[in-house]
Amino acid sequence: MNLLVIGPYVGDWEQEIVNFRPYARWLYESVEYDDIFISSHYNRLFLYDFIPEKNRIPIYKYLSVYEYDQCGYYNKRINQKNFRSISKYVKQIIINNEKCTKKDIDSYQVNYVKNVKHIPIYNKVFSKIKVNHSCPLTNMGKIVIIPDISADVKIMEKVYNHVIEKYDSVIIGDMKTEFPESNTITPMINYFDYGYEYIINYINTSKMVICPTSVWTFISNLQNKPVFSWGENVSLFKEDSIYNFDNKNSFILPTNDETNPDLITKSIDKFIKDLKIV
């Protein structure tokens, strides 16, 4: 018997989307094993629809619900020794279920280090994200705002107030987004179980997405949804760049510390007008 386990992954959402998931997909399509398993956060296993559900093994739940402790590939709640213990735990589950031995199992995982080491683009396969659970509050036809914490708060507040007042819109995001009091997703009673699926569902059913350049821009492009983003590090998301994914309705506005917020709001209005979505 020749088995492969990919993971465990204990890090944050951004690196799971940008690096670990496409790396896992590349491995799944490139290597030959009798069976392949994946191990990650219990509430993100839906990301790996290309692997049979029975082969998706969750890590300990407490590592998933504390999102602020997830940083890159790292998790502040565990050290290297703990991580190795989780790896052994995952392999033991496979041994018990498949009636095999440790020698039958190979493993691929990203290095458990604080500094993120990006995986080469030729070791990644990107695919759209599918969801199993639709958000009960989803209202198709809204403009979605995702105020990622990477953006300047004052600019984000200006954008948020402008869009909310002028358009039929809704604010969504995970625990690492601004304005939690206005977030539609995080207060939900089952957020920790299905929150990320609900966010993807909102993106999929929206008219467009507005967010600073971030993992949400990446996802919007991947899902081929109209998206307006701004920020200083925008090169990877521009047309014909690797994280544009041929999204013809992706507008990226380069900004810096001296950018007038009014430029961003006026650009949003023009983008929406050109899309003819309102």
N, C-alpha and C positions, 0 to 999 in steps of 0.2 A: 504494500500500500504506500502511495506517495502523495502526501497531503501538504497543502500550503496554507498558512495563516498570515494575513496581512494586518499588521497592528500588533498590540493595541494602540489606539490613538486616544490621548487624554487631553489634547490641547484645545485651542479656541476655534470658533466657528470660521473665522477668516482663513486661517491656514488649512483648515480641513477642506474648505471649498476650493481654494486657489491651488493647493499643493497635494494634500493627502488623497482626496477623492479622485482627482484625475490620475494620480500615480497608481492608485489601487485599480483603476479601470485599465490602465496600460498593462499592469502586471497580469490582470485577469485575461486580457486578450493576447498577451505575448508569451507567457510561460505555459508549460504543459505539466499538469498535475491531475491525479485522479479526482481530486476535489479541492476547492478553494474556499477558505473561510475569511471573514472580516470581523474585526473587533474595534468598536468605537463607542461613543456615547449612546445610551439606550434611546434617547429621543432624536437621534440623527441617523439611525440605521436605515431610515427610508431613503437616504442618499444613495444607497448601494443596491438599487433595484436590479442591477445586472448580476448580483449574487443571490442564490436561493435564500429565501427567508430563514430557513432552518439553519443556514450556515452563518448567520449574522449574530455575533456574540456581544452582548453589552458589557461594558466595564462597570465598576461599582457606581451605583446611582448618585451618591453624594458628590462624586467628581464631576458629574454632569450639571447638577442644579446650581452649583456655585460658579456662575459664568465669569465673575470678576477674577477668580483665581486661575482662569485659563489664559495663558499668555504664550502665543506662538504654539510650538509643539509641547510646551511645558505646562505643568500644573503645580501651582504653589503648595498644594496640599500633600504632595508626595515627593520623595527624593528618589535617587537612582535605585536604591535598594527596594523601595516600595514598588517602583515601576517594574523591576525584574520579578517581583512577587506577583504582580498582575499578569505579566506575560506567562508565568508558570500556571497561574489560575486558569487562564484562557486555554492553554494547551491541555490542562487536565480535563476541562469540559469536553474537548474534542476527543481525548483518549477514552473518556467514559462513554461518550455517545457512539463513537466509531469502532470501539473495541480494538484500538491500535496501540502502538507504543510511542514513546517520545522520539525514537529514531525514525519513525514514519513521518514526522512533521518538520517541515522547514518553515522559517518565518522571515518575513520582510517587514521592516518598520522604519519610520523616520527616526533619526538620532534624537535621543531624549536629552536635549540641551536647551539652555535658555535663549541662545542666539539662533534665530531661524536661518537655516541653510536651504535656499530655494532649490527645488528639484528641476533639472534641465527640462526644457520644453519638449525635447524628443522622448522624454520618459513620462509624458502625460497624454491622456486621451480625454477630451472634454465632451460632455454630453448634457442635454437638458435635464433638469431636475424634475422628477415626477413625485406627486404627493398622493397619499392614501386618504388623508383626512381634510375635508374642506372646512374652512372656518365658518361657523354658524352665523357670524356677523357679516360675512362677505356681501358687499353690495356692489355689483358689477357697474362699471362706468365711472368710478371715482378716480381722481388723481391721487396717487399715493406719495406721501412725504416720509422719508426715512432719515431722521436727523442724527447721523452717525457722530459719535463723540470726537472723531478726528477733526471735525470742522470747528472754526472759530464760533463760539457760542453767540456772540452779538450778530454776526452775519447770518447764522442759522436762524436766530430768532426773527430777524428782519425778513428772511425768505419765508419762514413759517407763517408769520402774521399776514404777509402779503398774499400768499397762496390760499390760506384758509378763508380770508375775507373776500377774495375775488372769485374763487372757483369751488366747485363741489369736490371736496378733498378730505382725506383722512390721514392721520399720522400713525405709523406702525413702526415696529422694530423690536429688537431684543433688549436685554438688560444693559447693553452698551450703547444705547441711543439716548439723546437728550430729551427733555420735556416728558418725563415719565407720567406726569399727571394727565397728559393728553394722549398717551399711547393707547391704542385700541387693543393691542395684543397682550401686553404683559399683565394687566389686571385679571385676565381670565383665569378661572379656577383650575383649568387644566393646561395652563401655559407651559409648565415644565415638561408635560408629556407631548403636547402637540404644537407648541408655540412656533417652532421653526417651519413646520408644515403649513401652519396658518399664514405665516409671513409670505412664504412662496406662493400660496394660493391667492393671497391678496395681490401680489405682483402679477401673477398670471391673468387675473380677471380685471386688472386696472386699465384705465385709458393710457396712463403713463406713470413714470416714477420720477420723483425729484429727490436728489440726494447729493451730498458732497462726494467727490471721487473716493471710492472705498469698495469694500467687498460687495456692497449693494449695487454699485455700478456694474461690477463684474457679473453678478447674477442677472441683472436686468438685460445686459447684452447677451448672456448665455441663453436666457429665455426668449430673446428677441422681442423685448418690449421697448417701446419708446422711453428714453430716459434722458433727463437733463442733469448734468453734474458739473461741478466746479472745484478747483483746487490748484495746488502748486505742482503736484506730481501727477500729471495727466497723460504722459506720453504713451503708456501701455494701453490706454483706453481709446486713443484716437483712431480714426478711420484707417484701416489696413494694418493696425497694430495687433499684437497677439491676443489682447483681451477685449477686442471689439467684436469678435465672432461674427463679422459681416452684418452687424446691426446697422441698417441704413438710417434708422431713426434714433441715433445716439448723438447727442450734442454735448461736447466737452468744452467748458470755458476755462482757459488758464487764468489764474488769479494769483495775487501775492498780498502781502500785508498792507499795501497801499491801495488795494482795489476798493472802489466805492461800492457798497452793497447795492446801491440803486442800479448799477450796471448789471448786476446779477438778476435782479427782479425784472428789469426791462428786457433782458435777454430771455428770461423764462416766458414772459408775455409773448414775445415774438415767436419763440419756438412753438408755443401752444397754438398761436394763430396760424402759423405755417402748417402745423399738423392737421388743423381743422377738426379738432376733437371737441370743441365747445362752441 
